[in-house]
Amino acid sequence: WGMPWSETDMSKERVRFVLEWEKRWNEGEGVVNVSELCREFGISRECGHKHVRRYVEAGRDLGAVEERSRRPRTSPTAMEEEMQDLVVAARKAHPKWGPVKLRGWLKGRYPGEAFPSASAMAALLKRRGLVRVAKRRRGVAPVGGVTAQFPECVAPNNVWCVDFKGWFLTDDGVRCYPLTITDAYSRFVLRCECMLAPDGKGVFPAFDSVFREFGLPDGIRSDGGPPFASTGAACLTRLSVWWLQLGLRVERIAPGKPQQNGRHERMHRTLKLETEPQAHLRAQQRTFDLWRREFNEERPHAALGNRPPVQVYQPASRRYPRPLLHPEPSEWSHAARVDNDGFIRF
């Protein structure tokens, strides 16, 4: 009788306890030394009185001493079913986003609505089987890495970042080299263009287009590969010379130090996770355009206070000095050429 309940079947021990109590109750004509009985069963007097009380109140029903659920009758902080469905739907729409980004995205779409914390959303997604446990990466401190990656980047258009993401094959077997241009301060993706080769042939029109739409930045950061840099004098290329002529600061990261352009590389990781190879280049470009719109206008960014980049970025005040267009002879009675000083001589 002295064996603790934790080492035997608790349900059976409770039944034996109340039956022994009832036996002694009958033998003692209503007098039972509950303290002695509890010592024999190795339990506290509070526990013994509790089971006797439940047994008597249930009319000597042995089912009253079975294990009861410890779940609270009410949960004032529990998430309502409609809110759970909303969080689950958001996760299915953005399966690569974590609870922090999902909460920021939901707050943007439903202003004024009170949403649960990110930890509560994480627990809900885990219960629904919508969380994949990723392997923890072992952090390695970079040797000789920069301590401040963008010390001069304090406003939009201080620094633009450019690079080619690793190539891949579309379904029709064509190599695609995505050219990406971002604003380092706001993380705004200015361009994500499909290229057939990582050379200057397609980069010049892309930058001409982005300069016309967003103006000129203060500087452009790239790696040391072509077409951004070369092994010639001052590592210049036709592209970087053009940037210098426009008055831009040309920055290059050290060889083998992609962390010096970490914000851009982090965007590449998201691009790879959230897009897949398509049937052909035109379909691939449509996929990139849709992804760029979502990344800029909907996806919250932790470094921006869970705001999307479009709420932070502003076009540059420096306008792009495009060359003057020559008039067509059919549209002018007297066609003339404009010289370098902007004069037309008749």
N, C-alpha and C positions, 0 to 999 in steps of 0.2 A: 504493500500500500504506500510505501514511502517514495516510490519512483516518481520523479517529476513528470508532468504532463508533456513537456517538450520532447521527451524521449519515447513517447507512445502515441497512440491514436487519440488526439484530443477529443474528438466527438464521443468515442467510447468511454473515455475517462469522465467526461461530464455526465453521461448517463449513469455510470457506476456511482458517481458522487451523489447525485440527487436520489438514486435508489437507496443508497446507504443511509442518506439523511432521513428518507421516509421510513426506513426500517427502524431506525433509532427513535424517530418521532412516535411511531406506534408503540414501540416497546417502553419508551419513557413517558408515554401519555402526554405528549406535547412538549416535552423538555429534551432539547438536544444541545450538547456542548459543541457548537459549530467551530470554535477555535481548535479543539482537539481533532475534530474531523478534518479540518483544513491542513493541520500539521501532518496527518497521516497521508494525505494525498499530495503534499508538497506544494500547496498553493496558498495565496494570501487570504486573509479573512474577507477582504473586500470582494475578491473574486468569488469566494464561496457563497457569501450572502447574495451576490448578484444572481448567480445561477439558481439558488433556492427561491429567490423572489420571482424570477421569471417562470420557474416551474410551478409555483403555487398560483400565480396570477393567471396562467394558462389552463388551470383546472387539472393539474397533475398530468399535463401533456408533455411527453418526452421530447417532442419536436421543438419545444420552446428553448431548449438548451443547445440547439445546433448553432453553428457558426453563422453570424449575421454579417451582411455587407456593411463595410465601413464607409461606403460612399455617402457623402452628405445628401440630405433630402433636397436641398436647394443649392444652386451654384450661381450666385449673383454675377460673378465675373465670367461665366461660361459664354462662349461664342454662339450667337444665334445661328439657326440653320441657314437663313438667307445669307448671312455674312460668310459662313463656311463655304457655301456654294459660290459666292463671289470670289473668294480667295482661290478656291480650286480652279475656277474658270480662268482666272488671271494666270495661274501657274501653267495651265494647259496651253494658253495662248502664248506664253513666254516660258517654255520649259527650261531654258538656260539661265533664267534669272533667279536670284536668291530672295529670301523674304524681305530684306531691306529694300531692294529695288522694287519688288512687287508692291510693298506698302507705299513707297513714294509714287509709283505709277498710279495706284488706285486713288491716292489722295489728290493727284492732279486731275483725274477723270471724274471724281465725285467730290468736289469741294464742299466743305461743310459737314461731310459724313465722318462719324467717329469710328476709326479703324482700330483693331487690336494691335498690340505691340508686335514687333518683328519676331520676338521669341515665341509668342503665342501662335503666330502664323507658321513658324518653323515646326512647332509641335503638331499643329494640325496637318501640315503636309507630310510629316513623318508618319502620322497615324494612317493617312490615306495612301501611303506607299508611293509618294511622289518625290521622295528625296533619295538621291543616289549618294552614298557615302564615298567620297573621293579619298584616294590615298594621300596621306600627308607628305608634302615635299620637304626634304631636308634643306634648310636654308644654308647657303654658303656665302660668306661675305666676299664681294669682289675685291681682288687684289689690285690696288691702285685705282679703284673706281672713284668717280667724282662724288663729292659729298652733297653738292647742290646742282641738280641736273639742269635747272632752268633759273639761274639767279636773276637774269634780266627780264624774265617773263612775268610781268605784273599786270598786264592788260591784254585784251584781244589784239591780235595782229602784231604783237611784239616779236613773236617767232612762229613761223610756219614750219612744219615737219613734212618731209617727203621721202618716200622710199617705194621700192617694188616689193610686194609680198611674194613669197615663194610661188613659183609657177605650178600649175596643175593642168590636167587634160580635161577638156569638156567631153561629153559623150561621143561626139563625132571625131575625136582624136586630135583636136587642135589645141596647141599650147596656149594657155592664158596667163599673162603676167599682169596682175592687178597693180596699177599705179595709184597710190593713196597719198592725199595731201590733207593735213589737219592743222588746225590752230592749236598750239600747245597750251595756251591759257584756258580756253573754254572746252577743249577736246572736240570742237566742232569739225566734222568731216567735210572738207571742202570739195573733194573729188575722190571717187573710187571708180577708175576707168579700166576697162579691159584693153590690154595691149598685146600685140602679136610678138613683140620682142622688147627687151629692156634697153632700148636705145633712145636717142634724142628725136627720132623721126616722129614719134607720137607724143613725146613729152612737150615739145614746143607748142603745138596747138592746144594741149591741155592747159598749160600755164597761161597762154594767151586768153583762153576762155575764162579761167578762174580769176585772172587779173581784171578782166572786163566786168565780171560779176561782183567781186568783193573788194576791188582796189588792191593797193600794194602794201605788203607787210614791211616791217623794219628789217627783218632778216629771215633767211631760210636755212634750216638745218638738215643735213643729209649725211649719208655715209661716204666713204671714200671711193666708191665704185662708179663706173660709168653709168649713165652719161653725166653724173653730177660732178665727178672729179676724174683726173687722169694722172699719169705718171710724168707729164711734161712740166714745163716751167710753171711754178706756183700752183701746180696741180689743177690748172684751169682747163675748162672745156668750152665749147661754143655756148652751151647752156649757162654755165656759171659766169662767163664774160657778159652775156646778155643781162643776167641778174645784176652784175656790178654796174653796167651802163644805166640800169634803171635806178641806181642808188640804193640797192639792197645790200645788207650785210650777209656775207656767205659764211656759214658755219659748217664744220665737218667734225664728226665724232672720231675718236681715236680708233685705230684698227682693232677689231676684236672686242669692242666695248659697246655692245648694243644697249646696255643700261643707260648710257648717256643720252639715248633717245627713247627712254623707257615708256613714256606716255604713248608714243606712236606704236611701239611694239606691243603694248597692252591692247591697243585698238586692233591690231592685227590678230591677236589671239581671239578676241570677240568675233571678228569677221570670219575666222575659220570655223568657230563653233556654231555660228548662226546662219551660215550659208553653205550650200553644197554645189558641186559641179552640175551644170545644166546641159541641155541637149546641144546647144551651139552658143557662139559668142553673143548673139543678139539676146537670147534668153538669159545668158549669164549677166549681161549688162542690166537687163530689167530687174533681175534678182538683186544686183548690187544697188540699183537706184532705190528699190523698196527698202532694203536694209539700211541704206544711208538715211532715208527719211525717218525710219523708226529710231535709229541711233541718235539722230539730232533732235527730234521733236518729242519722243516719248520716253526713251530709256533714261531713268534717273542715274545720276553719277554721284558717288559718295563724296568726291572731292569738291563738288559744286553744291553741297548741302542738299543732295538728293533732288537736284533740279536737272532737267535735260539741257544739253548744250545750247539749244536755240534760245533759251532764256538768258544766257550769259553773253553769247557772241554778238558782235556788231560789226558791220562792214567797215573797212579801213577808210580814213579820211583822205588818204593819199590816193588820188585817182591815177589810172593807168594812161600814160601819154601815148595813145595809138597814133600811127602815121595818118596824115590826111589822105582821104580817098580821092583819086583822080577822076574828074567828071567824064562821063561817056560823051563822045562827039555828037551822038544823036540827040542828046538832051541839051546841048549848048550851041548857040549860034557861032561862038568863037571859042574853040577849045584852046586851053593854055596849060602849060606845065607850072607847077608850084615849086619854087626853088627851096633851098635849105633854110632860108630866112623867112619863109612864108609869103613871099611876094609873087604876084602874077604879072608878067610883063607882056604887053601887047605891042 
